[in-house]
Amino acid sequence: MAKHKYTGIMGWIEDRLPIFSLLDNAVGTGYHTPKNLNYWWNFGSLAGFALVIQIITGIILAMYYNPSAAGAFESIEHIMRDVNYGWLMRYVHSNGGSLFFLVVFIHVFRGLYYGSFKAPRELLWMLGLVILLLMMMTAFTGYVLPWGQMSFWAATVITEFFSAIPGVGTDVVEWLRGSFAVDNATLNRFYSFHYLFPFLIVGIVIVHIWALHVHGSGNPKGINVKKGTSDTIPFHPFYTVKDLFGMGVFIVIFAVLVFYYPNLMSHPDNYIPANPGVTPPHIVPEWYFLPFYAILRAVTWEHLIPNAKLWGVIAMAGSIMILFVIPWIDKSKVRSMTFRPLSRIFFWIMVADVFLLGVVGAMPVDGIWIYLGQFGTAYYFLHFTVILYLLGKYEKTRPLPKSISEPVIRSEPVIQ
Amino acid sequence: MAPKGKGTNGAPHEGVTRRDFIHVLTGAVGGIAVGAAIWPMIDQMNPSADILALTTTEVDISQIDVGQSITVFWQKKPVFIRHRTEQEILEAEATPLSELKDPQTDQSRRIKPEWLIMVGICTHLGCIPIGERGEYGGWFCPCHGSHYDTSGRIRKGPAPTNLLVPDYVFDGDDKIIIGAREA
């Protein structure tokens, strides 16, 4: 009937639903991949793995969790103490969230270093940023569910951002909370959203991978490769094996965290039940939000601009939004920093700046930290606007090889 | 709209046709129907009737000595009730409006000078400020470092406005009703 290599029951199914060729072309022998991918290319599939872990453990936790202001905190303790392996499910889920962000951040920085966001992969990049935004919403709504002090006050502070909207701010905040303050209604709806968003992420991930397969993976040289030449190898078995190896390393780190340091990433105050009458003396978000938190708090120039609170919120949102347009700010045709000596230096300065903002985000707004936060924020935006633009326009790049093989062998044999 | 259409008899027709009118009408009615169907899904997230019913809170203030504060809940929000000292009142009244980010006199923020009643939510991002702290002897918000004076007015830090004074009335000398207005 059809022209394909499958026989027997697989052939029968393939004739009616070409799922085997779809899989083969996605992650099998049919996907031609550049042969020089380094370990930084492991983090996409690792992120997918982390997402699956979160969904599985999340569905299990939902079987025991009680989404009400009266019962949420106790149901978490019930999971931790009474449910068989409940402690394991919860610690895997809470630490898995942290590691998911770690993996995704590395994946994003990989994209920035190797110019993965450049034409023709702009939409692929933007879909990835949508996933990041959805992850942030999922993480935030999830952090509220244990209904400890940090949960409650994180929910209060984050929903209060919207009060900065001129005119209708208070109405929007009450609409989000379903009450005059963070309350039972807030917890219930956050639980509903926390269950919904991961499935939206799955949907966008599928589109992200679809977009990836149109032009294929980039590579550390940042040059276009022709499939079927000596520059490419089939995804399976070469990169399935490499990804599995990376996954093994990831699982070891994951296990050390879960079994030896399960509360390393969490805050002791969240083991105090939510109390609407007392704010903890020092509110800190989870580590993966710290740079954004620092940007939020950086805008304090009341005397220069009116409504600094609104501008703080705009700056924080802008720190992600700016990434959506960098394919059009950095116009250099050369993707990889390997051939952009000056950009490479600025890339690492930017990474250091993000780390600085992360440190500032964990500190009280006081003394030197105020100025460091303002400096870090200003530099962050300077990098992604002016510096990227100027580098793209004026940097003298090094010559690109014609193919991945060229630096190694002189003439390029074509596999027929 | 297409400049040229067809009349009902199929002949070429200049200008707006019956078909154009039907398209616009269908689109408009469909749009209204979709909007009407979506609105309940948006409005359900607003505070429900039982929450909206929490209009007033009565508080007995006879046991609060000079220099003491209590925090009560009104509409699920903390409300500070402070029995201010002479010195606090004097300080608050003596502050020139030019020094204030959100200029309000102390007189406009109280009914009786010794009683300061405010919603205890920092106007920055909603934390609860701590009393008798900060550089102005009033309240200090630990979250992002806003300082309020003895009248609850913002003096320093990221908060944009003064602590909110809710509607309240005195019922005799010993009781206040938060959320009620003078008739």
Interface residues (C-beta under 8 A of the other chain):
Chain A: W153 T156 V157 T159 E160 F161 S163 E174 W175 L176 R177 G178 S179 F180 A181 D183 A185 R189 P276 G277 V278 T279 P280 P281 H282 I283 R297 V299 T300 E302 N307 A308 K309 G312 P364 V365 D366
Chain B: I42 M45 N46 P47 S48 I51 L54 T71 F73 Q75 K76 K77 P78 K101 I121 H124 L125 G126 C127 I128 P129 I130 C141 P142 C143 H144 G145 G157 P158 A159 P160
